[in-house]
């Protein structure tokens, strides 16, 4: 769990540093400061998530290394998923989030490799 950060008198926090840098109590300053604080908090959340993923990955690697003599390598690859199998997993809303015009086009790109 991430360590909670507390304000201490005399210690600058990213919130009050950003607030003072963006014009203090002006409308523009408040709006800019709030936007910047949201970015900072998002970065902190991403950093926490990245640290959790790295800790998990480290455990997995160490466990695999400890069992290296017990692991039998597989020589054959995993079969490619079929277009319809991929399409069933998609929302079918044809939103442009993936950069493709439709979910079918996106699924075809994945299935085609």
C-alpha positions in Angstrom: 0.0 0.0 0.0 1.3 3.5 -0.9 2.6 5.6 2.0 0.2 8.5 2.7 1.9 11.8 2.5 1.0 14.5 5.1 1.6 18.2 5.0 4.1 19.5 7.6 4.5 23.1 8.6 7.4 24.7 6.8 7.7 21.9 4.2 6.6 22.7 0.7 4.1 20.3 -0.8 3.5 19.8 -4.6 0.0 21.3 -4.1 1.2 24.6 -2.6 4.2 24.9 -4.9 1.9 24.4 -8.0 -0.7 26.8 -6.5 1.8 29.6 -6.0 3.4 29.0 -9.4 0.1 29.4 -11.2 -1.0 32.7 -9.8 -2.4 31.9 -6.4 -6.1 32.9 -5.9 -6.8 34.2 -9.4 -9.4 32.2 -11.4 -6.7 31.2 -13.9 -4.4 30.3 -11.0 -6.9 28.1 -9.3 -7.9 26.4 -12.5 -4.3 25.8 -13.5 -3.3 24.6 -10.0 -6.2 22.2 -9.8 -5.4 20.8 -13.3 -1.8 20.4 -12.3 -2.6 18.7 -9.0 -4.8 16.2 -10.9 -1.9 15.4 -13.1 0.5 15.0 -10.2 -2.0 12.7 -8.4 -2.5 10.7 -11.6 1.3 10.3 -11.9 1.5 9.2 -8.2 -1.2 6.6 -8.9 0.6 5.4 -12.0 3.8 5.2 -10.1 2.1 3.1 -7.3 0.6 0.8 -9.9 4.0 0.5 -11.7 5.7 -0.4 -8.4 3.0 -3.1 -7.7 3.5 -4.6 -11.1 7.3 -4.5 -10.8 7.1 -6.2 -7.4 4.8 -8.9 -8.9 7.1 -9.4 -11.8 10.2 -9.7 -9.5 8.4 -12.4 -7.5 7.4 -14.3 -10.7 11.0 -14.1 -12.1 12.5 -15.2 -8.8 10.1 -18.1 -8.5 10.8 -19.2 -12.1 14.5 -19.0 -11.4 14.2 -21.2 -8.3 12.2 -23.8 -10.3 14.4 -23.6 -13.4 15.5 -27.2 -13.2 11.9 -28.4 -12.9 10.6 -26.4 -15.9 10.1 -28.3 -19.1 10.3 -25.9 -22.1 7.5 -26.0 -24.7 8.7 -26.0 -28.3 5.3 -25.3 -30.0 3.6 -21.9 -30.0 0.2 -21.0 -28.9 -2.4 -21.0 -31.7 -3.4 -17.7 -33.1 -6.9 -16.5 -31.9 -9.6 -16.5 -34.6 -11.3 -13.3 -35.8 -14.7 -14.3 -34.3 -13.1 -15.2 -30.9 -11.5 -11.8 -30.7 -14.7 -10.0 -31.9 -16.7 -11.7 -29.1 -14.5 -10.1 -26.5 -14.8 -6.6 -27.9 -17.6 -4.1 -26.9 -18.8 -3.8 -30.5 -19.5 -0.1 -30.1 -17.2 0.9 -33.0 -15.7 3.7 -30.9 -12.5 5.1 -32.3 -10.4 4.5 -29.1 -8.2 1.8 -30.7 -7.6 3.9 -33.8 -9.5 1.6 -36.1 -12.9 2.5 -37.7 -14.7 -0.6 -36.4 -14.3 -3.4 -33.9 -14.3 -5.8 -36.8 -11.3 -4.1 -38.4 -9.5 -4.0 -35.0 -10.2 -7.8 -34.5 -9.0 -8.5 -38.0 -5.7 -6.7 -37.4 -5.1 -8.7 -34.2 -6.0 -12.0 -35.8 -3.8 -11.2 -38.8 -0.8 -10.6 -36.6 
